[in-house]
Amino acid sequence: MLYSKYEWRIHPAESSITDRLAQDLSLSPIVASLMASRGIQSAEDGHRFLHGTFELTHDPYLMQGMQEAVPRIRKALEDREHILIYGDYDADGVSSTSLMIHLMRHLGASYDIYIPHRSNEGYGLHNHALDWAHQQGVSLVITVDTGISAVEQIAYANSLGIDVIVTDHHEPPETLPEAYALINPKLPTCPYPFKGLAGVGVAYKLAQALVGEPPEEWLQIVSIGTIADLMPLTGENRVLVKHGIESMRNTRYEGIRCLLEVSGVHVEQVTAVNVAFSMAPRINASGRLDHAGRAVTLLTTEHREEAERLAWELDGLNKERQQVVETIVEEALGMVQTRWGGREIPPVIVLAGEGWNVGVVGIVASKILERFYRPVVILGIDPDTGNCKGSARSIPGFDIYAALHSCRDVMDHFGGHHSAAGMSLQRDRLEEFERGLHVYAEEALDAEHLIAVCDADLEASMSEISVPVLEQIEQLGPFGMANAVPKIVFRDVVIKDVRKIGKEGKHLKLRIQQKRDVMDAISFGWGHLADILPVGTVVDVLGELSVNEWNGSRKVQLMVQDIRASYQQVFDYRGIQEPLKEIQRWRADLEPHLRCPAARSAVVYAKDSHPEIKTQLYD
């Protein structure tokens, strides 16, 4: 029996709503059901969802602080003051900074930019950077994607005679900085209707307030930061990103075009998914392993040659980043085994290692979370100073920002969202920090929170799926957070062909059949399952649909997210010289699919086989 990695929860829509949407909007039943599952209940709502434009966005002056910020910036422009744009090193910060560069150029401003180095300086506004700005004659600092927690630093800027306008979207602390203006939709007193803007989205609202109707191509930059920072693609974000992606398909930005080409994406066919999995990692790699300024230059250069060079450099950094992540993940998994072995893993996993690159600890945290389905904190320790910098990733139902807030006295600094956060603290407080998170988690986490769940939109038969239906599904995009790529379950499909593909056979390619319908399917990273899914195996699969284009032919393809076989499987290892070693490898590969201790897969062995085999399988 091959268990699914996740518990599948299917959320079918009401048939009456589905039927009405299908008829009124001329949609297939599948697409109408997907719309209904996204909360759309009327043809009017459906038309707005499919075709909504800028009437669904909001007046930037509804945002608190805008009335103060705009006149101050206009005065700086009139008086030729030197302005500093202060950003962050992640993809949202890079996008925000890049957008402000386009704005400053448009306004003819005298400006400079500053992005701190992730490893050498860390997140946020820094006094030494303000000293440098003061020496350069800066009298106005505009922060993007940062600053809402910089109480002491902004007080220092004020003492230097520098005004600070903060644009940010992170959770505001209890004590706010005394800036010239604070622009953040999450401020408790801010009446702005949409709270889910990325840092680049807030910067764009400032640009709107200053120039009225910004060039549409600026939305390309907004799209990158919004998608990369995992902001919900609903409401205003959906409109901004949708128009940004459409503009990107005809981009005049040399950096965006080159980055897409290096990523293997056809520019005219780019989607939000391409931005998330191809562009964003390469942009983030700049700030993780080098300095984010390289990515900013890429997004703002007007020269093709420079754009090509920088795009290839970011691609190389991303490959290096992948190797660094793989090494740290292996070390982190070893720590889990050493610390807890066969014992129960705690509700929050906290791991710290000397020399771990702090630029990638967030990615490592995500991978450890995926393995154990627990909130995870990964920290890199500076062996010389004892300073620890880390990132946290959380599961649905557990607010990691609130958890960190409960331990605020232990840390030097922290910030973030309910699902992801960053922090710094001293090495000698790690144990206290870990205990505090465990205490908070014991109260906040229930057993049901620790069940790995995959939400599926609907169950369908393969006969209902076709290329025209997929083309209608694509109209529901852009896909991302809060508007996920539809996940569909197909039951009782027969494996007609199975093989490993890719480097070292890491990926799985299947050909599956249901009655007379046949479909190709691919699962990345699950090549090991080819050993236990012989031709003829009947399985249930959960996945995302896509169109595979080859030599002018377009066919439906399933990107498998999970798979299960609902009957006992028997494997014969007689004749293998080292059966115990083989079975240990087998179990290590299949651990996520053996989550039910009551019904492990069986093995046939002869009388003189190793007794340890039985222990290994049924312990």
DAFEN-V657086 format. One record per pair of residues at least 12 apart in sequence whose ideal C-beta (glycine too) atoms are under 7 Angstrom apart, sorted by the first residue. I is the first residue (numbers start at 1). J is the second residue. Records with the same first field share a line. If there is no record, write none. Layout:
BEGIN
I->J / J
END
This chain:
BEGIN
1->565 / 566 / 567 / 568 / 569 / 599 / 601
2->532 / 563 / 564 / 565 / 569 / 593
3->564 / 593 / 594 / 595 / 596
4->562 / 563 / 564
5->452 / 562 / 592 / 593
6->452 / 453 / 454 / 562
7->451 / 452 / 453
8->454 / 456 / 489 / 542
9->453 / 455 / 456
10->456 / 458 / 459 / 489
11->37 / 455 / 457
12->458
13->33 / 36 / 37
14->36
17->36 / 41
18->32 / 33 / 36
21->35 / 36 / 40 / 43 / 46
24->43
25->43 / 46 / 47
27->472
28->469 / 472
30->460 / 464 / 469
31->469 / 472 / 473
33->458
34->457 / 473 / 476 / 486
35->49 / 476
37->457 / 458
38->483
50->475
52->239
53->239
54->239
56->236 / 239
57->236 / 239
58->192 / 193 / 194 / 236
60->205 / 206 / 208 / 209
61->209
62->191 / 192 / 193
63->183 / 185 / 190 / 192 / 205
64->187 / 189 / 190 / 191
65->181 / 182 / 183
66->183 / 209
68->180 / 181
69->165 / 181 / 183 / 206
70->209 / 210
72->140 / 163 / 165 / 180 / 181
73->210
76->140
77->107 / 109
80->110
81->110 / 139 / 140
82->110 / 112 / 136 / 137 / 138 / 139
83->104 / 109 / 110 / 111 / 138 / 140 / 142
84->112 / 114 / 133 / 138 / 141
85->97 / 100 / 101 / 104 / 111 / 113 / 142 / 144
86->114 / 125 / 141 / 143 / 146
87->113 / 115 / 144 / 145 / 146
88->115 / 123 / 145 / 146
89->115 / 116 / 118 / 287 / 292
90->284 / 287
91->224 / 225 / 228 / 229 / 280 / 283 / 284
92->145 / 198 / 199 / 200 / 225 / 228 / 229
93->115 / 144 / 145 / 146 / 199 / 292
94->283 / 287 / 292 / 295 / 296 / 299
95->200 / 221 / 224 / 225
96->144 / 145 / 199 / 200 / 203 / 225
97->113 / 115 / 144 / 296
98->221 / 296 / 299 / 300
99->200 / 203 / 204 / 207 / 218 / 221 / 222
100->142 / 144 / 203
101->113 / 300
102->218 / 300
103->207 / 210
106->211
107->210
112->136 / 138
113->296
114->129 / 133
115->292 / 293 / 296
116->129
117->291
118->287 / 288 / 358 / 359
119->358 / 359
122->389 / 424
123->422
124->146 / 149 / 150 / 413
125->143 / 146 / 147 / 150 / 153 / 154
126->153
127->153 / 156
130->153 / 156 / 157 / 160 / 162
133->162
134->160 / 162
138->162
139->161 / 162 / 163
140->163
141->157 / 162 / 164
142->165 / 167
143->164 / 166 / 167 / 168
144->167 / 199 / 203
145->168 / 199
146->168
147->166 / 168
148->166 / 168 / 170 / 172 / 184
149->173 / 415
150->177
151->175 / 177
154->177 / 178 / 179
155->178
158->178
163->180
164->179 / 180
165->179 / 180 / 181
166->179 / 182 / 183 / 184
167->183 / 202 / 203 / 206
168->184 / 199 / 202
169->184 / 185 / 186 / 197 / 198 / 199 / 202
170->415 / 416
171->186 / 401 / 417
172->184 / 186 / 187
183->202 / 206
184->202
185->197 / 202
194->235 / 236
196->231 / 232 / 234 / 235 / 237
197->236 / 237
198->225 / 226 / 229 / 231
199->225 / 229
200->221 / 222 / 225 / 226
201->222 / 226 / 237 / 240
204->218 / 222
216->243 / 247
217->247 / 252 / 253
219->240 / 243 / 244 / 247
220->244 / 247 / 248 / 251 / 253 / 256
221->299
222->240 / 244
223->240 / 241 / 244 / 245 / 248 / 275
224->275 / 279 / 280 / 283
226->240 / 241
227->241 / 272 / 275 / 276 / 280 / 480
228->276 / 280 / 283 / 284
230->481
231->481
232->481 / 482
233->272 / 478 / 479 / 480 / 481 / 482 / 483
234->482 / 483
238->478 / 483
241->272 / 478
242->478
245->270 / 271 / 272 / 478
248->270
249->267 / 268 / 270
251->267
254->301 / 302 / 303 / 304 / 307
255->298 / 299 / 301 / 307 / 310
256->299
258->307 / 308 / 311
259->279 / 282 / 298 / 311 / 314
260->279
262->311 / 312 / 315
263->278 / 279 / 282
265->278
271->477 / 478
272->477 / 478 / 479 / 480
273->479 / 485
276->480
281->318
282->314 / 315 / 318
283->295 / 314
285->314 / 317 / 318 / 321
286->314 / 317
287->359
288->321 / 359 / 360
289->317 / 320 / 321 / 359
290->317
294->310 / 313 / 314
295->314
297->310
298->310 / 311 / 314
321->360
324->357 / 360
325->360 / 363 / 364
328->356 / 360 / 364
329->364 / 367
331->353
332->351 / 364 / 368 / 378
335->351
345->372 / 374
346->438
347->374 / 438 / 441 / 442 / 445
348->374 / 375 / 377 / 437 / 438 / 441
349->368 / 372 / 374 / 376
350->377 / 433 / 434 / 437
351->378
352->379 / 381 / 388 / 430
353->380 / 381
354->381 / 383
355->383
356->380
357->380
358->380 / 389
361->378 / 379 / 380 / 390 / 391
362->391 / 393 / 420
364->378
365->377 / 378 / 391 / 392 / 393
366->393
369->393 / 395
373->395 / 450 / 452
374->450
375->392 / 394 / 395 / 398 / 400
376->392 / 393
377->390 / 392
378->390 / 391
381->427
386->426 / 427 / 428
387->424 / 426
388->424 / 425 / 426 / 427 / 430
389->424
390->422 / 423
391->422
392->404 / 420 / 421
393->419 / 420
394->419
395->449
397->449
398->444 / 445 / 449
399->418
400->416 / 418 / 419 / 420 / 421
401->416 / 417 / 418 / 421
403->437 / 440 / 441
404->421 / 423
406->436 / 440
407->433 / 436 / 437
410->425 / 429 / 432 / 433 / 436
411->423 / 424 / 425 / 433
412->424 / 425
454->487 / 542 / 561 / 562
455->487
456->487 / 488 / 489 / 542
457->486 / 487 / 488
458->488
459->489 / 491
460->488 / 490
461->514
462->490 / 514 / 517 / 519
463->517
465->545 / 556
466->556
467->547 / 554 / 556
470->545 / 547 / 556
473->486 / 545
485->544
486->544
487->542 / 543 / 544 / 561
488->543 / 545
489->540 / 542
490->514 / 541
491->540
492->514 / 538 / 540
493->512 / 513 / 514 / 539 / 541
494->512 / 513 / 536 / 538
495->510 / 512 / 533 / 535 / 536 / 537 / 539
496->511 / 512 / 513 / 518 / 535
497->510 / 511 / 535
498->510 / 530 / 533 / 535
499->530
500->527 / 530
502->527
505->527
506->525 / 527
507->522 / 523 / 524 / 525 / 527
508->522 / 523 / 526 / 527 / 529 / 530
509->522
512->541
519->556 / 558
520->548 / 555 / 557
521->541 / 543 / 557 / 558 / 560
522->557 / 559 / 560
523->560
528->589
532->569
537->565
538->565
539->563 / 564 / 565
540->564 / 566
541->558 / 560 / 563
542->561 / 562
543->558 / 559 / 560 / 561
544->559 / 561
545->558
546->559
568->602
569->601
570->602 / 604
571->603
572->604
573->603 / 605
574->604 / 605 / 606
579->605 / 609 / 610 / 613
580->610 / 612 / 613 / 616
583->603 / 613 / 616 / 617
584->616
587->616
600->617 / 618
603->617
END
